[in-house]
Amino acid sequence: MKVTIPKSWDSITIDKFPIIYDLLNDSNLDKIDKEIRILSVLSDLPVHEIEKISLESLKELIKAVNFIFTMNFPKPKEVFKHNDIWWHVNYDITKLSAGDFISLSNFTKDEDTIVQNLTEIASIFIKPYKRKWFKFKPIEIETIEHIKTMKVGIIYPLCVFFCNLIVNLRPDIETYLEKENQKAKETVMKLMNEQTKKNT
């Protein structure tokens, strides 16, 4: 049986990363069982099919996917093409909306939360564009569905970059959200006072 497996993170879609991450961190699995399950995920074959492979072939496959265990990734990109769409990365966190800050706060509570929400985190910073003549114009599309099919080699380095940034900025984000909450309360109180005056 021929088993086709990716040779780098650039060949693995981001939707598989949380499964691989969970397997790598599962202390209940012994080394060989963990490797077989990871090969199953990477090859899209059921575990029982991988278990039928000869020991020599299995060793070669495990050696070929050693990059999974080293977790080495390329540097983050600023612009890249995927599904015939140009994607631009916003590295300026000050341009995020209050809603984006709230979402990031929820998506970056701990390492497990970050891994499970890589697609959502990426969608905050990565925006789709179409090239028209010599300019790029933003377009409205279902971003999440496109990001799910992007490769780990592109998305993971971006998410690591932004998550490190978020950890350092978390106190500022929390202060910002508290201020926004206070402003909203003051606006509501003002409206209620004005309504009370009108009724008396």
C-alpha positions as CSV (number, residue, x, y, z in Angstrom):
1,M,0.0,0.0,0.0
2,K,1.3,3.4,-1.0
3,V,1.0,6.1,1.7
4,T,1.2,9.7,0.6
5,I,2.3,12.1,3.3
6,P,3.3,15.8,3.3
7,K,7.0,16.7,3.5
8,S,6.7,20.0,5.4
9,W,4.2,22.3,7.2
10,D,3.7,24.0,3.9
11,S,1.7,21.0,2.7
12,I,-0.6,20.6,5.8
13,T,-3.8,22.6,6.0
14,I,-4.4,24.6,9.2
15,D,-7.6,22.6,10.1
16,K,-5.3,19.5,10.8
17,F,-3.0,21.4,13.2
18,P,-5.2,21.2,16.4
19,I,-5.5,17.4,15.9
20,I,-1.8,17.0,15.5
21,Y,-1.1,19.4,18.4
22,D,-3.5,17.3,20.7
23,L,-1.8,14.1,19.7
24,L,1.7,15.5,20.3
25,N,0.6,16.6,23.8
26,D,-1.3,13.5,24.7
27,S,0.6,11.9,27.6
28,N,-1.6,8.8,27.6
29,L,-0.2,7.7,24.2
30,D,3.1,5.9,23.9
31,K,5.6,7.0,21.3
32,I,4.7,4.5,18.5
33,D,1.0,4.9,19.0
34,K,1.3,8.7,18.8
35,E,3.4,8.4,15.6
36,I,0.9,6.0,14.0
37,R,-2.0,8.4,14.8
38,I,-0.1,11.4,13.4
39,L,0.6,9.4,10.2
40,S,-3.1,8.6,10.0
41,V,-4.0,12.3,10.2
42,L,-1.4,13.3,7.6
43,S,-2.2,10.6,5.1
44,D,-6.0,10.7,5.6
45,L,-5.9,7.0,6.2
46,P,-7.6,5.2,9.1
47,V,-5.3,4.0,12.0
48,H,-6.0,0.4,11.2
49,E,-4.6,0.9,7.7
50,I,-1.4,2.5,9.0
51,E,-1.0,-0.4,11.5
52,K,-0.8,-2.9,8.5
53,I,2.3,-1.2,7.2
54,S,5.6,-3.2,7.6
55,L,7.9,-2.0,10.4
56,E,10.6,-0.9,8.0
57,S,8.2,1.1,5.9
58,L,6.7,2.6,9.1
59,K,10.2,3.7,10.2
60,E,10.7,5.5,6.9
61,L,7.4,7.3,7.1
62,I,8.0,8.4,10.7
63,K,11.5,9.7,9.6
64,A,9.8,11.6,6.7
65,V,7.5,13.4,9.1
66,N,10.1,14.3,11.7
67,F,9.4,18.0,11.0
68,I,6.2,17.5,12.9
69,F,8.1,16.9,16.1
70,T,10.6,19.7,15.7
71,M,7.9,22.4,15.1
72,N,10.1,24.6,13.0
73,F,8.3,27.1,11.0
74,P,9.2,29.8,8.3
75,K,9.1,33.5,9.0
76,P,5.7,35.3,8.9
77,K,4.7,36.6,5.5
78,E,3.1,40.0,4.7
79,V,1.4,39.1,1.5
80,F,0.6,35.7,-0.1
81,K,-1.7,34.2,-2.6
82,H,-4.2,31.4,-1.9
83,N,-7.2,30.2,-3.9
84,D,-6.4,32.9,-6.5
85,I,-6.9,35.6,-3.9
86,W,-4.2,37.9,-2.5
87,W,-4.1,38.0,1.3
88,H,-2.6,40.9,3.2
89,V,-1.5,40.6,6.8
90,N,-2.2,43.6,9.1
91,Y,0.7,43.8,11.6
92,D,-0.5,47.1,13.1
93,I,-2.6,46.0,16.1
94,T,-3.7,49.6,16.8
95,K,-5.9,49.3,13.7
96,L,-8.1,46.6,15.3
97,S,-11.7,47.4,16.3
98,A,-13.1,47.0,19.8
99,G,-14.8,43.8,18.6
100,D,-11.5,42.4,17.3
101,F,-9.9,43.1,20.7
102,I,-12.7,41.3,22.5
103,S,-12.4,38.3,20.2
104,L,-8.6,38.2,20.6
105,S,-9.0,38.3,24.4
106,N,-11.3,35.2,24.2
107,F,-9.2,33.3,21.7
108,T,-5.9,33.8,23.5
109,K,-6.7,32.8,27.1
110,D,-4.1,29.9,27.1
111,E,-2.1,27.8,24.7
112,D,-4.9,25.3,24.1
113,T,-7.4,28.0,23.3
114,I,-5.0,29.6,20.9
115,V,-4.4,26.3,19.0
116,Q,-8.2,25.5,18.8
117,N,-8.9,29.0,17.4
118,L,-6.0,29.5,14.9
119,T,-8.4,30.0,12.0
120,E,-10.4,32.7,13.9
121,I,-7.2,34.5,15.1
122,A,-5.9,34.5,11.6
123,S,-9.2,35.9,10.2
124,I,-8.7,39.0,12.4
125,F,-5.3,39.8,10.9
126,I,-5.6,38.4,7.3
127,K,-7.8,40.2,4.8
128,P,-8.6,39.2,1.2
129,Y,-7.8,41.5,-1.8
130,K,-8.1,41.3,-5.6
131,R,-5.5,42.8,-7.8
132,K,-6.9,45.4,-10.2
133,W,-4.3,46.8,-12.6
134,F,-1.5,47.9,-10.3
135,K,-3.6,48.2,-7.1
136,F,-5.0,45.9,-4.5
137,K,-8.7,46.3,-3.6
138,P,-10.3,44.7,-0.5
139,I,-13.1,42.2,-1.2
140,E,-15.9,40.7,0.8
141,I,-15.8,36.9,0.9
142,E,-16.3,34.2,3.5
143,T,-12.8,34.5,4.9
144,I,-12.9,31.6,7.5
145,E,-13.7,29.0,4.8
146,H,-10.6,30.1,2.8
147,I,-8.3,30.2,5.9
148,K,-9.3,26.6,6.8
149,T,-7.6,25.4,3.6
150,M,-4.5,27.5,4.1
151,K,-1.3,25.7,5.0
152,V,0.2,25.6,8.5
153,G,3.5,26.9,7.1
154,I,1.7,30.2,6.4
155,I,-0.8,30.6,9.2
156,Y,1.0,29.2,12.3
157,P,3.9,31.6,12.2
158,L,1.5,34.5,11.9
159,C,-0.6,33.3,14.8
160,V,2.5,32.7,16.9
161,F,3.7,36.3,16.1
162,F,0.3,37.8,17.1
163,C,-0.2,35.6,20.1
164,N,3.2,36.7,21.5
165,L,2.2,40.3,20.8
166,I,-1.2,39.8,22.5
167,V,0.4,38.3,25.7
168,N,2.6,41.4,26.0
169,L,-0.4,43.7,25.2
170,R,-3.0,41.9,27.4
171,P,-2.9,44.5,30.2
172,D,-3.4,47.3,27.6
173,I,-6.2,45.3,26.0
174,E,-8.0,44.8,29.3
175,T,-7.6,48.5,30.2
176,Y,-8.9,49.4,26.7
177,L,-11.9,47.1,27.1
178,E,-12.6,48.5,30.6
179,K,-12.6,52.0,29.2
180,E,-14.9,51.1,26.4
181,N,-17.3,49.4,28.9
182,Q,-17.3,52.5,31.1
183,K,-18.0,54.7,28.1
184,A,-21.0,52.5,27.2
185,K,-22.3,52.6,30.7
186,E,-22.0,56.4,30.8
187,T,-23.8,56.7,27.4
188,V,-26.7,54.4,28.7
189,M,-26.9,56.5,31.9
190,K,-27.0,59.7,30.0
191,L,-29.8,58.4,27.7
192,M,-31.8,57.2,30.7
193,N,-31.4,60.6,32.5
194,E,-32.6,62.4,29.3
195,Q,-35.6,60.1,29.0
196,T,-36.4,60.6,32.7
197,K,-36.3,64.4,32.2
198,K,-38.6,64.2,29.2
199,N,-41.2,62.1,31.1
200,T,-41.3,64.6,34.1
